[in-house]
Amino acid sequence: MPPDFIGHLTPNVSRDRLVYAADSVGDRIHVTTKQGEFRDDFVLVPVTGGGGSAGGVA
């Protein structure tokens, strides 16, 4: 996984008050608290040919 975000980010705050940020080209979802504390990072589809698999979070 790249150390920095490589696509545009689409953030969303959920009911559990965590911030889920979709890194479109990085094919991942990055999860933090509202204060910026890292919680999790997970890959959706690792090889998409450049289109990205994380278009948004709802």
mmJSON file of the N, C-alpha and C atoms, coordinates in Angstrom:
{"data_MODEL":{"atom_site":{
"group_PDB":["ATOM","ATOM","ATOM","ATOM","ATOM","ATOM","ATOM","ATOM","ATOM","ATOM","ATOM","ATOM","ATOM","ATOM","ATOM","ATOM","ATOM","ATOM","ATOM","ATOM","ATOM","ATOM","ATOM","ATOM","ATOM","ATOM","ATOM","ATOM","ATOM","ATOM","ATOM","ATOM","ATOM","ATOM","ATOM","ATOM","ATOM","ATOM","ATOM","ATOM","ATOM","ATOM","ATOM","ATOM","ATOM","ATOM","ATOM","ATOM","ATOM","ATOM","ATOM","ATOM","ATOM","ATOM","ATOM","ATOM","ATOM","ATOM","ATOM","ATOM","ATOM","ATOM","ATOM","ATOM","ATOM","ATOM","ATOM","ATOM","ATOM","ATOM","ATOM","ATOM","ATOM","ATOM","ATOM","ATOM","ATOM","ATOM","ATOM","ATOM","ATOM","ATOM","ATOM","ATOM","ATOM","ATOM","ATOM","ATOM","ATOM","ATOM","ATOM","ATOM","ATOM","ATOM","ATOM","ATOM","ATOM","ATOM","ATOM","ATOM","ATOM","ATOM","ATOM","ATOM","ATOM","ATOM","ATOM","ATOM","ATOM","ATOM","ATOM","ATOM","ATOM","ATOM","ATOM","ATOM","ATOM","ATOM","ATOM","ATOM","ATOM","ATOM","ATOM","ATOM","ATOM","ATOM","ATOM","ATOM","ATOM","ATOM","ATOM","ATOM","ATOM","ATOM","ATOM","ATOM","ATOM","ATOM","ATOM","ATOM","ATOM","ATOM","ATOM","ATOM","ATOM","ATOM","ATOM","ATOM","ATOM","ATOM","ATOM","ATOM","ATOM","ATOM","ATOM","ATOM","ATOM","ATOM","ATOM","ATOM","ATOM","ATOM","ATOM","ATOM","ATOM","ATOM","ATOM","ATOM","ATOM","ATOM","ATOM","ATOM","ATOM","ATOM"],
"id":[1,2,3,4,5,6,7,8,9,10,11,12,13,14,15,16,17,18,19,20,21,22,23,24,25,26,27,28,29,30,31,32,33,34,35,36,37,38,39,40,41,42,43,44,45,46,47,48,49,50,51,52,53,54,55,56,57,58,59,60,61,62,63,64,65,66,67,68,69,70,71,72,73,74,75,76,77,78,79,80,81,82,83,84,85,86,87,88,89,90,91,92,93,94,95,96,97,98,99,100,101,102,103,104,105,106,107,108,109,110,111,112,113,114,115,116,117,118,119,120,121,122,123,124,125,126,127,128,129,130,131,132,133,134,135,136,137,138,139,140,141,142,143,144,145,146,147,148,149,150,151,152,153,154,155,156,157,158,159,160,161,162,163,164,165,166,167,168,169,170,171,172,173,174],
"type_symbol":["N","C","C","N","C","C","N","C","C","N","C","C","N","C","C","N","C","C","N","C","C","N","C","C","N","C","C","N","C","C","N","C","C","N","C","C","N","C","C","N","C","C","N","C","C","N","C","C","N","C","C","N","C","C","N","C","C","N","C","C","N","C","C","N","C","C","N","C","C","N","C","C","N","C","C","N","C","C","N","C","C","N","C","C","N","C","C","N","C","C","N","C","C","N","C","C","N","C","C","N","C","C","N","C","C","N","C","C","N","C","C","N","C","C","N","C","C","N","C","C","N","C","C","N","C","C","N","C","C","N","C","C","N","C","C","N","C","C","N","C","C","N","C","C","N","C","C","N","C","C","N","C","C","N","C","C","N","C","C","N","C","C","N","C","C","N","C","C","N","C","C","N","C","C"],
"label_atom_id":["N","CA","C","N","CA","C","N","CA","C","N","CA","C","N","CA","C","N","CA","C","N","CA","C","N","CA","C","N","CA","C","N","CA","C","N","CA","C","N","CA","C","N","CA","C","N","CA","C","N","CA","C","N","CA","C","N","CA","C","N","CA","C","N","CA","C","N","CA","C","N","CA","C","N","CA","C","N","CA","C","N","CA","C","N","CA","C","N","CA","C","N","CA","C","N","CA","C","N","CA","C","N","CA","C","N","CA","C","N","CA","C","N","CA","C","N","CA","C","N","CA","C","N","CA","C","N","CA","C","N","CA","C","N","CA","C","N","CA","C","N","CA","C","N","CA","C","N","CA","C","N","CA","C","N","CA","C","N","CA","C","N","CA","C","N","CA","C","N","CA","C","N","CA","C","N","CA","C","N","CA","C","N","CA","C","N","CA","C","N","CA","C","N","CA","C","N","CA","C","N","CA","C"],
"label_alt_id":[null,null,null,null,null,null,null,null,null,null,null,null,null,null,null,null,null,null,null,null,null,null,null,null,null,null,null,null,null,null,null,null,null,null,null,null,null,null,null,null,null,null,null,null,null,null,null,null,null,null,null,null,null,null,null,null,null,null,null,null,null,null,null,null,null,null,null,null,null,null,null,null,null,null,null,null,null,null,null,null,null,null,null,null,null,null,null,null,null,null,null,null,null,null,null,null,null,null,null,null,null,null,null,null,null,null,null,null,null,null,null,null,null,null,null,null,null,null,null,null,null,null,null,null,null,null,null,null,null,null,null,null,null,null,null,null,null,null,null,null,null,null,null,null,null,null,null,null,null,null,null,null,null,null,null,null,null,null,null,null,null,null,null,null,null,null,null,null,null,null,null,null,null,null],
"label_comp_id":["MET","MET","MET","PRO","PRO","PRO","PRO","PRO","PRO","ASP","ASP","ASP","PHE","PHE","PHE","ILE","ILE","ILE","GLY","GLY","GLY","HIS","HIS","HIS","LEU","LEU","LEU","THR","THR","THR","PRO","PRO","PRO","ASN","ASN","ASN","VAL","VAL","VAL","SER","SER","SER","ARG","ARG","ARG","ASP","ASP","ASP","ARG","ARG","ARG","LEU","LEU","LEU","VAL","VAL","VAL","TYR","TYR","TYR","ALA","ALA","ALA","ALA","ALA","ALA","ASP","ASP","ASP","SER","SER","SER","VAL","VAL","VAL","GLY","GLY","GLY","ASP","ASP","ASP","ARG","ARG","ARG","ILE","ILE","ILE","HIS","HIS","HIS","VAL","VAL","VAL","THR","THR","THR","THR","THR","THR","LYS","LYS","LYS","GLN","GLN","GLN","GLY","GLY","GLY","GLU","GLU","GLU","PHE","PHE","PHE","ARG","ARG","ARG","ASP","ASP","ASP","ASP","ASP","ASP","PHE","PHE","PHE","VAL","VAL","VAL","LEU","LEU","LEU","VAL","VAL","VAL","PRO","PRO","PRO","VAL","VAL","VAL","THR","THR","THR","GLY","GLY","GLY","GLY","GLY","GLY","GLY","GLY","GLY","GLY","GLY","GLY","SER","SER","SER","ALA","ALA","ALA","GLY","GLY","GLY","GLY","GLY","GLY","VAL","VAL","VAL","ALA","ALA","ALA"],
"label_asym_id":["A","A","A","A","A","A","A","A","A","A","A","A","A","A","A","A","A","A","A","A","A","A","A","A","A","A","A","A","A","A","A","A","A","A","A","A","A","A","A","A","A","A","A","A","A","A","A","A","A","A","A","A","A","A","A","A","A","A","A","A","A","A","A","A","A","A","A","A","A","A","A","A","A","A","A","A","A","A","A","A","A","A","A","A","A","A","A","A","A","A","A","A","A","A","A","A","A","A","A","A","A","A","A","A","A","A","A","A","A","A","A","A","A","A","A","A","A","A","A","A","A","A","A","A","A","A","A","A","A","A","A","A","A","A","A","A","A","A","A","A","A","A","A","A","A","A","A","A","A","A","A","A","A","A","A","A","A","A","A","A","A","A","A","A","A","A","A","A","A","A","A","A","A","A"],
"label_entity_id":["1","1","1","1","1","1","1","1","1","1","1","1","1","1","1","1","1","1","1","1","1","1","1","1","1","1","1","1","1","1","1","1","1","1","1","1","1","1","1","1","1","1","1","1","1","1","1","1","1","1","1","1","1","1","1","1","1","1","1","1","1","1","1","1","1","1","1","1","1","1","1","1","1","1","1","1","1","1","1","1","1","1","1","1","1","1","1","1","1","1","1","1","1","1","1","1","1","1","1","1","1","1","1","1","1","1","1","1","1","1","1","1","1","1","1","1","1","1","1","1","1","1","1","1","1","1","1","1","1","1","1","1","1","1","1","1","1","1","1","1","1","1","1","1","1","1","1","1","1","1","1","1","1","1","1","1","1","1","1","1","1","1","1","1","1","1","1","1","1","1","1","1","1","1"],
"label_seq_id":[1,1,1,2,2,2,3,3,3,4,4,4,5,5,5,6,6,6,7,7,7,8,8,8,9,9,9,10,10,10,11,11,11,12,12,12,13,13,13,14,14,14,15,15,15,16,16,16,17,17,17,18,18,18,19,19,19,20,20,20,21,21,21,22,22,22,23,23,23,24,24,24,25,25,25,26,26,26,27,27,27,28,28,28,29,29,29,30,30,30,31,31,31,32,32,32,33,33,33,34,34,34,35,35,35,36,36,36,37,37,37,38,38,38,39,39,39,40,40,40,41,41,41,42,42,42,43,43,43,44,44,44,45,45,45,46,46,46,47,47,47,48,48,48,49,49,49,50,50,50,51,51,51,52,52,52,53,53,53,54,54,54,55,55,55,56,56,56,57,57,57,58,58,58],
"pdbx_PDB_ins_code":[null,null,null,null,null,null,null,null,null,null,null,null,null,null,null,null,null,null,null,null,null,null,null,null,null,null,null,null,null,null,null,null,null,null,null,null,null,null,null,null,null,null,null,null,null,null,null,null,null,null,null,null,null,null,null,null,null,null,null,null,null,null,null,null,null,null,null,null,null,null,null,null,null,null,null,null,null,null,null,null,null,null,null,null,null,null,null,null,null,null,null,null,null,null,null,null,null,null,null,null,null,null,null,null,null,null,null,null,null,null,null,null,null,null,null,null,null,null,null,null,null,null,null,null,null,null,null,null,null,null,null,null,null,null,null,null,null,null,null,null,null,null,null,null,null,null,null,null,null,null,null,null,null,null,null,null,null,null,null,null,null,null,null,null,null,null,null,null,null,null,null,null,null,null],
"Cartn_x":[0.84,0.0,0.897,0.6,1.427,1.352,2.452,2.433,1.552,1.336,0.506,-0.685,-1.688,-2.847,-2.414,-2.9,-2.486,-3.643,-4.838,-5.988,-6.729,-7.876,-8.676,-9.337,-9.557,-10.178,-11.646,-12.446,-13.86,-14.135,-14.146,-14.355,-15.831,-16.102,-17.444,-17.333,-18.119,-18.157,-19.354,-19.111,-20.172,-20.857,-21.862,-22.596,-21.702,-20.656,-19.736,-18.684,-18.855,-18.023,-16.585,-16.393,-15.093,-15.133,-13.981,-13.871,-13.338,-14.12,-13.736,-13.397,-12.158,-11.726,-11.39,-12.099,-11.844,-10.74,-9.632,-8.519,-8.727,-9.297,-9.773,-8.694,-7.6,-6.56,-5.749,-5.679,-4.961,-5.73,-6.978,-7.808,-7.998,-8.094,-8.184,-9.139,-9.515,-10.28,-9.386,-9.252,-8.419,-9.371,-9.192,-10.112,-9.37,-9.911,-9.349,-10.491,-10.114,-11.084,-11.233,-12.193,-12.363,-11.17,-10.39,-9.203,-7.958,-8.109,-7.003,-6.216,-6.669,-5.977,-6.253,-5.184,-5.305,-6.007,-6.928,-7.628,-7.399,-7.516,-7.411,-7.175,-6.694,-6.463,-6.755,-7.612,-7.826,-8.014,-7.531,-7.58,-8.871,-9.497,-10.725,-10.399,-9.922,-9.498,-8.116,-7.056,-5.701,-5.253,-5.804,-5.34,-6.538,-6.674,-7.828,-7.434,-6.144,-5.714,-5.721,-5.647,-5.576,-6.891,-8.005,-9.305,-9.677,-9.154,-9.435,-10.689,-10.673,-11.833,-12.553,-11.991,-12.615,-13.146,-14.305,-14.863,-15.561,-15.946,-16.634,-17.032,-17.499,-17.926,-19.296,-20.238,-21.592,-21.99],
"Cartn_y":[-1.165,0.0,1.243,2.232,3.438,4.183,4.826,5.544,6.795,7.366,8.564,8.269,9.106,8.968,9.328,8.578,8.842,9.245,9.196,9.629,10.716,11.103,12.072,11.334,12.037,11.439,11.811,10.844,11.08,10.681,11.638,11.302,11.253,10.512,10.46,10.111,10.749,10.439,9.528,8.403,7.417,7.615,6.801,6.875,6.536,5.736,5.411,6.505,7.622,8.821,8.611,7.618,7.423,8.061,8.499,9.107,8.05,7.76,6.803,7.601,7.475,8.217,7.223,7.331,6.468,7.1,6.374,6.791,6.097,6.809,6.185,5.408,6.034,5.353,4.403,4.67,3.785,2.526,2.42,1.231,0.876,1.882,1.583,2.524,2.089,2.897,3.126,4.378,4.772,5.224,4.71,4.99,5.687,6.829,7.561,8.023,8.495,9.174,10.597,11.338,12.731,13.591,13.123,13.843,13.455,12.538,12.149,10.938,10.252,9.053,7.888,7.275,6.156,4.981,4.361,3.171,1.965,2.161,1.017,1.503,0.631,0.859,-0.468,-0.51,-1.785,-1.577,-2.551,-2.535,-3.182,-2.587,-3.172,-4.149,-3.648,-4.473,-3.969,-4.757,-4.241,-3.894,-4.502,-4.237,-3.863,-2.565,-2.121,-1.507,-1.491,-0.923,0.591,1.23,2.678,3.374,2.668,3.299,3.486,2.649,2.74,1.976,1.415,0.648,1.325,2.396,3.079,4.43,4.426,5.675,6.532,5.953,6.716,5.84,6.48,5.777,6.304,5.401,5.836,5.203],
"Cartn_z":[0.0,0.0,0.0,-0.831,-0.849,0.486,0.901,2.177,2.164,0.99,0.859,-0.032,0.05,-0.839,-2.253,-3.243,-4.62,-5.521,-5.04,-5.817,-5.067,-5.601,-4.845,-3.683,-2.598,-1.424,-1.362,-0.975,-0.735,0.709,1.632,3.04,3.424,4.486,5.041,6.519,7.365,8.787,9.024,9.679,9.885,11.23,11.485,12.754,13.949,13.71,14.802,15.001,14.298,14.388,13.914,13.066,12.428,11.051,10.576,9.25,8.293,7.275,6.246,4.99,4.513,3.33,2.223,1.113,-0.038,-0.883,-1.05,-1.901,-3.244,-4.198,-5.427,-6.178,-6.515,-7.3,-6.425,-5.128,-4.21,-3.869,-4.334,-4.134,-2.668,-1.805,-0.387,0.342,1.538,2.47,3.689,4.082,5.218,6.322,7.534,8.627,9.765,10.216,11.348,12.259,13.44,14.287,13.754,14.28,13.856,14.273,15.236,15.68,14.867,13.91,13.038,13.49,14.532,15.015,14.071,13.552,12.616,13.274,12.531,13.008,12.097,10.772,9.859,8.442,7.623,6.197,5.518,4.528,3.848,2.359,1.602,0.145,-0.309,-1.331,-1.88,-2.996,-4.117,-5.247,-5.629,-5.407,-5.553,-6.966,-7.986,-9.351,-10.227,-10.5,-11.277,-12.618,-12.918,-14.186,-14.209,-13.039,-12.979,-12.713,-12.848,-12.644,-11.197,-10.331,-8.914,-8.515,-7.317,-6.848,-5.688,-5.144,-4.013,-4.463,-5.065,-5.597,-4.576,-3.463,-2.44,-1.277,-0.236,0.971,1.353,1.586,1.97,3.273],
"occupancy":[1.0,1.0,1.0,1.0,1.0,1.0,1.0,1.0,1.0,1.0,1.0,1.0,1.0,1.0,1.0,1.0,1.0,1.0,1.0,1.0,1.0,1.0,1.0,1.0,1.0,1.0,1.0,1.0,1.0,1.0,1.0,1.0,1.0,1.0,1.0,1.0,1.0,1.0,1.0,1.0,1.0,1.0,1.0,1.0,1.0,1.0,1.0,1.0,1.0,1.0,1.0,1.0,1.0,1.0,1.0,1.0,1.0,1.0,1.0,1.0,1.0,1.0,1.0,1.0,1.0,1.0,1.0,1.0,1.0,1.0,1.0,1.0,1.0,1.0,1.0,1.0,1.0,1.0,1.0,1.0,1.0,1.0,1.0,1.0,1.0,1.0,1.0,1.0,1.0,1.0,1.0,1.0,1.0,1.0,1.0,1.0,1.0,1.0,1.0,1.0,1.0,1.0,1.0,1.0,1.0,1.0,1.0,1.0,1.0,1.0,1.0,1.0,1.0,1.0,1.0,1.0,1.0,1.0,1.0,1.0,1.0,1.0,1.0,1.0,1.0,1.0,1.0,1.0,1.0,1.0,1.0,1.0,1.0,1.0,1.0,1.0,1.0,1.0,1.0,1.0,1.0,1.0,1.0,1.0,1.0,1.0,1.0,1.0,1.0,1.0,1.0,1.0,1.0,1.0,1.0,1.0,1.0,1.0,1.0,1.0,1.0,1.0,1.0,1.0,1.0,1.0,1.0,1.0,1.0,1.0,1.0,1.0,1.0,1.0],
"B_iso_or_equiv":[0.0,0.0,0.0,0.0,0.0,0.0,0.0,0.0,0.0,0.0,0.0,0.0,0.0,0.0,0.0,0.0,0.0,0.0,0.0,0.0,0.0,0.0,0.0,0.0,0.0,0.0,0.0,0.0,0.0,0.0,0.0,0.0,0.0,0.0,0.0,0.0,0.0,0.0,0.0,0.0,0.0,0.0,0.0,0.0,0.0,0.0,0.0,0.0,0.0,0.0,0.0,0.0,0.0,0.0,0.0,0.0,0.0,0.0,0.0,0.0,0.0,0.0,0.0,0.0,0.0,0.0,0.0,0.0,0.0,0.0,0.0,0.0,0.0,0.0,0.0,0.0,0.0,0.0,0.0,0.0,0.0,0.0,0.0,0.0,0.0,0.0,0.0,0.0,0.0,0.0,0.0,0.0,0.0,0.0,0.0,0.0,0.0,0.0,0.0,0.0,0.0,0.0,0.0,0.0,0.0,0.0,0.0,0.0,0.0,0.0,0.0,0.0,0.0,0.0,0.0,0.0,0.0,0.0,0.0,0.0,0.0,0.0,0.0,0.0,0.0,0.0,0.0,0.0,0.0,0.0,0.0,0.0,0.0,0.0,0.0,0.0,0.0,0.0,0.0,0.0,0.0,0.0,0.0,0.0,0.0,0.0,0.0,0.0,0.0,0.0,0.0,0.0,0.0,0.0,0.0,0.0,0.0,0.0,0.0,0.0,0.0,0.0,0.0,0.0,0.0,0.0,0.0,0.0,0.0,0.0,0.0,0.0,0.0,0.0],
"pdbx_formal_charge":[null,null,null,null,null,null,null,null,null,null,null,null,null,null,null,null,null,null,null,null,null,null,null,null,null,null,null,null,null,null,null,null,null,null,null,null,null,null,null,null,null,null,null,null,null,null,null,null,null,null,null,null,null,null,null,null,null,null,null,null,null,null,null,null,null,null,null,null,null,null,null,null,null,null,null,null,null,null,null,null,null,null,null,null,null,null,null,null,null,null,null,null,null,null,null,null,null,null,null,null,null,null,null,null,null,null,null,null,null,null,null,null,null,null,null,null,null,null,null,null,null,null,null,null,null,null,null,null,null,null,null,null,null,null,null,null,null,null,null,null,null,null,null,null,null,null,null,null,null,null,null,null,null,null,null,null,null,null,null,null,null,null,null,null,null,null,null,null,null,null,null,null,null,null],
"auth_seq_id":[1,1,1,2,2,2,3,3,3,4,4,4,5,5,5,6,6,6,7,7,7,8,8,8,9,9,9,10,10,10,11,11,11,12,12,12,13,13,13,14,14,14,15,15,15,16,16,16,17,17,17,18,18,18,19,19,19,20,20,20,21,21,21,22,22,22,23,23,23,24,24,24,25,25,25,26,26,26,27,27,27,28,28,28,29,29,29,30,30,30,31,31,31,32,32,32,33,33,33,34,34,34,35,35,35,36,36,36,37,37,37,38,38,38,39,39,39,40,40,40,41,41,41,42,42,42,43,43,43,44,44,44,45,45,45,46,46,46,47,47,47,48,48,48,49,49,49,50,50,50,51,51,51,52,52,52,53,53,53,54,54,54,55,55,55,56,56,56,57,57,57,58,58,58],
"auth_comp_id":["MET","MET","MET","PRO","PRO","PRO","PRO","PRO","PRO","ASP","ASP","ASP","PHE","PHE","PHE","ILE","ILE","ILE","GLY","GLY","GLY","HIS","HIS","HIS","LEU","LEU","LEU","THR","THR","THR","PRO","PRO","PRO","ASN","ASN","ASN","VAL","VAL","VAL","SER","SER","SER","ARG","ARG","ARG","ASP","ASP","ASP","ARG","ARG","ARG","LEU","LEU","LEU","VAL","VAL","VAL","TYR","TYR","TYR","ALA","ALA","ALA","ALA","ALA","ALA","ASP","ASP","ASP","SER","SER","SER","VAL","VAL","VAL","GLY","GLY","GLY","ASP","ASP","ASP","ARG","ARG","ARG","ILE","ILE","ILE","HIS","HIS","HIS","VAL","VAL","VAL","THR","THR","THR","THR","THR","THR","LYS","LYS","LYS","GLN","GLN","GLN","GLY","GLY","GLY","GLU","GLU","GLU","PHE","PHE","PHE","ARG","ARG","ARG","ASP","ASP","ASP","ASP","ASP","ASP","PHE","PHE","PHE","VAL","VAL","VAL","LEU","LEU","LEU","VAL","VAL","VAL","PRO","PRO","PRO","VAL","VAL","VAL","THR","THR","THR","GLY","GLY","GLY","GLY","GLY","GLY","GLY","GLY","GLY","GLY","GLY","GLY","SER","SER","SER","ALA","ALA","ALA","GLY","GLY","GLY","GLY","GLY","GLY","VAL","VAL","VAL","ALA","ALA","ALA"],
"auth_asym_id":["A","A","A","A","A","A","A","A","A","A","A","A","A","A","A","A","A","A","A","A","A","A","A","A","A","A","A","A","A","A","A","A","A","A","A","A","A","A","A","A","A","A","A","A","A","A","A","A","A","A","A","A","A","A","A","A","A","A","A","A","A","A","A","A","A","A","A","A","A","A","A","A","A","A","A","A","A","A","A","A","A","A","A","A","A","A","A","A","A","A","A","A","A","A","A","A","A","A","A","A","A","A","A","A","A","A","A","A","A","A","A","A","A","A","A","A","A","A","A","A","A","A","A","A","A","A","A","A","A","A","A","A","A","A","A","A","A","A","A","A","A","A","A","A","A","A","A","A","A","A","A","A","A","A","A","A","A","A","A","A","A","A","A","A","A","A","A","A","A","A","A","A","A","A"],
"auth_atom_id":["N","CA","C","N","CA","C","N","CA","C","N","CA","C","N","CA","C","N","CA","C","N","CA","C","N","CA","C","N","CA","C","N","CA","C","N","CA","C","N","CA","C","N","CA","C","N","CA","C","N","CA","C","N","CA","C","N","CA","C","N","CA","C","N","CA","C","N","CA","C","N","CA","C","N","CA","C","N","CA","C","N","CA","C","N","CA","C","N","CA","C","N","CA","C","N","CA","C","N","CA","C","N","CA","C","N","CA","C","N","CA","C","N","CA","C","N","CA","C","N","CA","C","N","CA","C","N","CA","C","N","CA","C","N","CA","C","N","CA","C","N","CA","C","N","CA","C","N","CA","C","N","CA","C","N","CA","C","N","CA","C","N","CA","C","N","CA","C","N","CA","C","N","CA","C","N","CA","C","N","CA","C","N","CA","C","N","CA","C","N","CA","C","N","CA","C","N","CA","C","N","CA","C"],
"pdbx_PDB_model_num":[1,1,1,1,1,1,1,1,1,1,1,1,1,1,1,1,1,1,1,1,1,1,1,1,1,1,1,1,1,1,1,1,1,1,1,1,1,1,1,1,1,1,1,1,1,1,1,1,1,1,1,1,1,1,1,1,1,1,1,1,1,1,1,1,1,1,1,1,1,1,1,1,1,1,1,1,1,1,1,1,1,1,1,1,1,1,1,1,1,1,1,1,1,1,1,1,1,1,1,1,1,1,1,1,1,1,1,1,1,1,1,1,1,1,1,1,1,1,1,1,1,1,1,1,1,1,1,1,1,1,1,1,1,1,1,1,1,1,1,1,1,1,1,1,1,1,1,1,1,1,1,1,1,1,1,1,1,1,1,1,1,1,1,1,1,1,1,1,1,1,1,1,1,1]
}}}
